[in-house]
Amino acid sequence: MKNFVQFYVLLFVNIVLVNGEFRFANYYQDHMVLQRAPQKSIVWGYSDTENVSIILTINAQVYQTKSFSSNENIWSITLDAESNEGPFELVATQIFSNRSKKTISLRDILGSPIFQRMTLPRRQYRARQYRARHHRARHHRALTLPRIDIIAHDTTADDI
């Protein structure tokens, strides 16, 4: 009986480790900004299993790829250069061999030709004041990242 229980525990752990979660990389979120023309944006994420079809739709354009084998099952799609600034909805669909589907989406995505970097807290405050005064700044999106000291925490940062 003890061996029977150990077998199922090991089987469960193996299934959890092999099968990930279908998702975008951590820094892709609702209300984000993607690079706009003339540059191309790359959208990527993780899949449940390897060699499964991924279909991505944005602004009536359809892209297709397959997840490739690595330690994690990663998928990646390079989007065409988009001149429209949005907002868009980004929909990714994972299609399994038995024709079942799993869909994830990101909403309110904007396209921008430039990225501005403001690192100091007082600059962040100034950016908020600027957005409040200028109507063109309504398309500015703020991304605040926590400070991470990887060496001190002895952790890996997979897709920060």
Residue, then its C-alpha position, 0 to 999 in steps of 0.5 A: m500500500k505504501n508503494f502504491v501511494q508513493f507511486y501516485v504522489l510521484l506521478f502527480v508531481n511529474i504531471v505538475l512539473v511537465n505540464g505548465e500553464f498556458r499564459f503570456a510572459n509575466y510582463y504582458q498585461d492588460h493596459m500595456v504598450l507594445q512597440r509600434a511601427p517601424q519596429k516589430s513587437i514580439v509576444w511570447g509566453y508559456s504553453d501546457t505542452e510542447n509542439v501544440s499550435i498557438i494562434l494569436t489574433i490582434n487587430a484582425q491579423v492572425y498569427q500562428t506558431k507552435s510551442f517548442s521544446s525546452n525546459e519550459n514549453i515556450w511559444s513566440i510570435t513576431l508581430d508585423a509592424e503596426s502603425n495604428e495606435g489602438p487600443f487592441e485586444l490580443v487573443a492567444t488560443q492554444i489548440f490541442s491534438n484532440r481539437s480542444k482549445k484554451t484561450i487567454s487574452l489581453r485587453d486595452i493594448l496600445g501601440s507606441p513608437i517610443f518608450q520613455r523611461m523614468t526611474l526616480p520616484r519624483r519623475q514618476y510624480r512629475a509624469r502624473q502631473y504632466r498626464a493630468r495637464h496634457h490631453r495627449a498624454r492619455h495614452h501614456r502607460a506607467l509600468t512600475l517594477p519592484r526592485i529585485d536583488i537576484i543575488a541576495h535572494d538566490t533566485t532566478a528571474d525567468d521573465i522579469 
